[in-house]
Amino acid sequence: MVNFYLYIVIFIAIIMQNKSSKEVRSEVLLQSSKSWNNQPMPAYMEGVPQCTILKITVPPHSRLATHTHPMMNAGVVVKGELHVVDCDGNEITLHEGEPVLECVGKLHYGENLTDSETVLYMFYAGVVGASLSEK
């Protein structure tokens, strides 16, 4: 009789597993009003809204130029890792699958310290005519 109940439990578990793998899931990766370095996010820019999504590939052992962003932007590391440093010396290392809310109007840079390329998808909430970053 115990085996019968054990089979029932296993059967239900298999059904639930198959059911859950076919359902659409939504998971919040990041929700914040502050950037990775604890800087408050500014108000949205004035103008005609424009959303831009970039795929950024950073080669091994390379560094992006020091820059700022005039608008809010967020992203996800989809491959590899990226080390980010701001002008105040705050640092963070982002790993594959981790989201980031970038700082706005503050000098910073990212660098790939590994032997493999890093790929990020970045989302910019800007306006028509605004540059995504400034050096």
C-alpha positions in Angstrom: 0.0 0.0 0.0 2.9 2.4 0.8 4.3 1.8 -2.8 0.9 2.7 -4.2 1.0 6.1 -2.4 4.6 6.6 -3.4 3.6 6.1 -7.0 0.7 8.5 -6.7 3.1 11.2 -5.2 5.7 10.6 -8.0 3.0 10.7 -10.7 1.6 14.0 -9.3 5.1 15.5 -9.1 5.8 14.6 -12.7 2.5 16.1 -13.8 3.2 19.3 -11.8 6.7 19.5 -13.2 5.4 19.2 -16.8 2.6 21.7 -16.2 4.9 24.3 -14.7 7.5 24.0 -17.5 4.8 24.9 -20.1 3.5 27.9 -18.2 4.7 31.4 -19.0 6.6 32.9 -16.2 7.6 36.4 -15.4 10.4 37.2 -13.0 11.5 40.7 -11.8 15.3 40.9 -12.3 15.7 44.4 -11.1 13.4 47.1 -9.7 15.0 50.1 -8.1 15.0 53.9 -7.9 18.8 53.8 -7.3 21.7 52.8 -9.5 24.3 50.1 -8.7 26.4 52.7 -6.8 23.3 53.8 -4.7 22.8 57.0 -6.8 19.2 58.1 -7.0 17.7 58.0 -10.5 16.8 61.3 -12.1 13.4 62.2 -13.7 12.8 61.0 -17.3 14.2 63.3 -20.0 11.9 65.9 -21.7 11.2 65.3 -25.3 9.8 62.7 -27.6 10.4 59.3 -25.9 12.8 56.9 -27.6 13.8 53.4 -26.3 17.0 51.9 -27.5 18.3 48.4 -26.9 22.0 47.7 -27.5 23.9 44.4 -27.6 27.4 45.3 -26.3 30.3 42.9 -26.8 33.4 43.6 -24.7 36.5 41.6 -25.8 38.7 39.8 -23.2 41.0 42.1 -21.2 39.6 45.3 -22.6 38.2 48.4 -21.1 35.4 50.7 -22.2 36.2 54.5 -22.3 35.3 56.5 -19.2 31.8 57.9 -19.9 28.5 59.2 -18.5 24.9 58.6 -19.5 22.4 61.5 -19.8 19.4 59.0 -19.4 18.4 56.1 -17.3 19.6 52.7 -18.6 19.6 49.2 -17.4 20.9 45.9 -18.7 21.7 42.3 -18.2 25.0 40.5 -18.6 24.1 37.6 -20.9 27.6 36.2 -21.2 30.8 36.6 -19.1 31.3 39.2 -16.5 32.0 43.0 -16.3 33.8 45.0 -13.7 32.4 48.5 -13.3 34.1 51.4 -11.5 32.7 55.0 -11.0 34.7 58.2 -10.5 34.3 57.9 -6.7 35.9 54.5 -6.6 32.7 52.5 -6.2 33.1 49.1 -7.9 30.9 46.2 -8.8 31.5 43.0 -10.7 28.5 41.8 -12.7 28.2 38.1 -13.6 26.3 36.3 -16.3 22.6 36.6 -15.7 22.8 39.6 -13.4 21.0 42.9 -14.1 22.3 46.3 -13.5 20.8 49.8 -13.3 23.5 52.2 -14.5 24.5 55.5 -12.9 23.3 58.6 -14.7 25.5 61.8 -15.2 28.4 60.2 -13.3 31.7 59.2 -14.9 32.3 55.4 -14.9 33.8 52.7 -17.0 33.4 48.9 -17.4 36.2 46.4 -18.1 36.4 42.8 -18.9 39.1 41.2 -16.8 38.5 37.7 -18.1 39.8 35.5 -20.9 36.4 35.3 -22.5 34.2 38.0 -24.2 31.4 39.7 -22.2 28.0 40.3 -23.8 25.5 42.7 -22.3 22.0 43.8 -23.4 21.4 47.4 -22.4 18.1 49.3 -22.5 18.1 53.1 -22.7 15.0 55.2 -21.8 15.9 58.4 -23.7 14.4 60.9 -26.1 14.9 61.4 -29.9 18.2 63.2 -30.6 19.9 62.4 -27.2 23.2 60.5 -27.2 23.3 57.3 -25.2 26.6 58.1 -23.7 29.1 61.0 -23.5 32.9 60.9 -23.0 
